[in-house]
Amino acid sequence: MRGRPKARARGRGVVGWLLIGLVVSQFSLSVVQEWWRADFRDPEYGNKLNLLRRQTAADSGRPLLLALGSSRTLNGLHPDLLPQDGPRVFNFGMIWHGPVRQALAFDRVLRDGVRPQWVTIELAPLLMQDGDREFDRVPVAQFSWGDVCFVRDNGYRPTSLTGEWLEARILPSYANRFSLMCHLAPTWVSWTQRHDFFRTNTLPDGWVEVPPAASTESAETTRGQMTNLVGSQLRDFAMAADSVRAMRSMLERCRGDGIGVSVVLMPEASWFRELLPKVGEKQVQNLIEDLKREFGIAVIDARAWCPDDDFRDGHHLVATGAARFTERFGREIMPILQDTSSKRR
């Protein structure tokens, strides 16, 4: 009987130490994710940032051209094919990144200490309709505190986002469990939740290759599926106000920070371009003229730069298409950017 109080006391002590250990471990993980390992919470952005830092550290004297964009840029620009005696070009395209998420990505890299001399911003008509709905695909656990402030202060999400973020930060080992498991034991994670392909498939220059269609028959099937899907999405085309605002905010940031900038419309197959209604094309052209007039920048419409065989699905370039686009990017877009920045000086 005398030993029971002592056993209870020891039990309470063990539980107390376990709770302290849990709190310390979760706090430490939150700090690490916030400041040093962005890939633990946001695998795609964190991997891109790690690759970019390695590239710039290898040759810190070369000026940086950062290409922002969606998966079209991700698969379409292969910087290693460009001359290595010029500026360092890094492909920072990411999946489903329309103008709103590009604006966040741009703010992120600047906060993370990246200082590009030039930036290209992708204008994809298909993604100009989403506005703040772009963030519907983003778990709040992927955000840093700086991301929360950017998204909230720019009105893309309500103030309740702060509370949601704090809830996720209380137990980051659970909120970011799939990202962490993909680092520790990726084979234990189901394919639907795997994130390690960002590390395994992205080349050091930021490019990801898209394989060509397996056969002519599969290419025709893909074309039919894309025509139905994208055609329905573009049928009642209307640009979201938040998308246009995000484009302008990036251009204003570049102007304020002295960063040379151009807007690029990535290549599309001829049949894909026809899916955008005439009224939609008119909206795109009006926006282009407004941006050129307001900011004095070049807007490069590269939608017709590549033949139809260069695409996997009408708007994502395979390797041959990426090589074709990259060569012309170096020949036409880079000189425009460099000329713009020299005139500014």
Residue pairs with C-beta under 8 A, 6 or more apart in sequence:
25 173
26 170
26 171
26 172
26 173
29 40
29 172
29 173
30 169
30 172
32 40
33 40
33 41
33 144
33 172
33 176
34 144
34 145
37 46
38 45
38 46
38 49
38 112
38 144
39 45
39 46
39 47
39 49
39 50
39 179
39 183
39 198
39 199
40 46
40 176
40 179
40 180
40 183
41 141
41 142
41 143
41 144
41 172
41 176
41 179
42 142
42 143
42 179
43 179
43 182
43 195
43 196
43 198
43 199
44 94
44 95
44 195
44 198
45 94
45 105
45 108
45 142
47 198
47 199
47 202
48 92
48 94
48 198
48 202
48 206
49 108
49 109
49 112
49 114
51 90
51 202
51 204
51 205
51 206
52 66
52 90
52 92
52 109
52 114
52 206
54 204
55 88
55 90
55 204
55 205
56 62
56 64
56 88
56 114
59 88
62 87
62 88
63 87
63 88
63 117
63 118
64 87
64 88
64 89
64 90
64 114
64 115
64 116
64 117
64 118
65 87
65 88
65 89
65 90
65 116
65 117
65 118
65 119
65 120
65 334
65 337
66 90
66 92
66 109
66 114
66 116
66 118
66 119
66 120
67 73
67 77
67 79
67 89
67 90
67 91
67 92
67 93
67 119
67 120
67 122
67 206
67 264
68 92
68 93
68 97
68 102
68 105
68 106
68 119
68 120
68 121
68 122
68 250
69 77
69 92
69 93
69 94
69 97
69 102
69 120
69 121
69 122
69 124
69 264
69 266
70 93
70 94
70 95
70 96
70 97
70 98
70 102
70 122
70 124
70 127
70 266
71 93
71 94
71 95
71 96
71 97
71 316
72 93
72 122
72 124
72 266
72 267
72 315
72 316
72 317
73 91
73 92
73 93
73 122
73 264
73 266
74 91
74 93
74 94
74 95
74 206
74 207
74 208
75 93
75 207
75 208
75 209
75 210
75 312
75 316
75 317
75 318
75 322
76 93
76 266
76 267
76 316
76 317
76 321
76 322
76 325
76 326
77 89
77 91
77 93
77 206
77 207
77 322
77 325
77 326
77 329
78 91
78 203
78 205
78 207
78 319
78 322
78 323
78 326
79 88
79 89
79 90
79 91
79 205
79 206
79 207
79 326
80 203
80 204
80 205
80 207
81 322
81 323
81 326
81 327
82 89
82 326
82 329
82 330
82 334
83 330
86 330
86 334
87 117
87 118
87 334
87 338
89 205
89 330
89 334
90 205
90 206
91 205
91 206
91 207
92 105
92 109
92 206
93 122
93 206
94 101
94 105
96 127
96 134
96 137
97 105
97 122
97 127
97 134
98 124
98 127
98 128
98 130
98 134
98 243
98 246
99 121
99 123
99 127
99 128
99 243
99 244
99 246
99 247
99 250
100 130
100 131
100 132
100 134
100 135
100 156
100 242
100 243
100 246
101 134
101 135
101 138
102 121
102 122
102 246
102 250
103 154
103 246
103 247
103 249
103 250
104 147
104 150
104 151
106 119
106 121
106 250
106 253
107 146
107 150
107 253
108 144
108 146
108 147
109 116
110 253
110 257
111 146
116 259
117 259
117 260
117 341
118 259
118 260
118 261
118 262
118 334
118 337
118 338
118 341
119 250
119 254
119 259
119 260
119 261
120 261
120 262
120 263
120 264
120 333
120 337
121 247
121 250
121 251
121 261
121 262
121 263
121 264
122 263
122 264
122 265
122 266
123 247
123 263
123 264
123 265
123 284
123 287
123 288
123 299
124 265
124 266
125 234
125 237
125 265
125 276
125 280
125 281
125 284
126 230
126 233
126 234
126 315
127 134
127 243
128 239
128 240
128 243
128 244
128 284
128 287
129 233
129 237
129 238
129 239
129 240
129 243
130 240
130 243
131 240
131 241
131 242
131 243
132 155
132 156
132 157
132 240
132 242
133 240
135 151
135 156
135 157
139 168
139 175
140 148
140 161
140 164
140 165
140 168
141 165
141 168
141 172
141 175
141 176
142 176
143 151
143 165
145 165
148 161
148 162
148 165
151 157
151 161
152 158
152 159
152 161
152 162
154 249
155 242
156 242
168 175
169 175
173 180
178 189
178 193
178 194
178 195
179 195
181 188
181 189
182 189
182 194
182 195
182 196
183 196
186 194
186 196
201 208
201 209
202 208
203 209
207 322
209 318
209 319
209 322
210 312
210 316
210 317
210 318
210 319
211 312
211 318
212 312
212 318
212 319
212 320
213 219
213 222
213 312
222 312
222 313
222 314
223 271
223 313
223 314
226 272
226 313
226 314
226 315
227 271
227 275
230 272
230 275
230 314
231 275
234 275
234 276
234 277
234 280
235 277
237 276
237 277
237 279
237 280
237 283
238 280
238 283
239 283
239 287
244 287
247 263
247 287
247 291
248 291
248 294
250 261
251 261
251 263
251 291
251 294
251 295
251 297
252 295
253 259
254 260
254 261
255 261
255 295
258 344
260 337
260 338
260 340
260 341
260 344
261 295
261 297
261 337
261 340
262 297
262 298
262 299
262 300
262 333
262 336
262 337
262 340
263 288
263 291
263 297
263 298
263 299
263 300
264 299
264 300
264 302
264 333
265 284
265 299
265 300
265 301
265 302
265 303
266 302
266 303
266 315
266 325
267 302
267 303
267 304
267 305
267 306
267 310
267 311
267 315
267 317
267 321
267 325
268 303
268 304
268 311
268 314
268 315
269 306
269 308
269 310
269 311
269 314
269 315
270 304
270 308
271 308
271 314
272 311
272 314
272 315
273 303
273 304
276 284
288 299
288 301
291 297
291 299
292 298
292 299
297 340
298 336
298 337
298 340
300 332
300 333
300 336
302 325
302 328
305 324
305 325
305 328
306 317
306 321
306 324
306 325
308 314
309 320
310 317
310 318
310 320
310 321
310 324
310 325
311 317
311 318
311 321
312 318
317 324
317 325
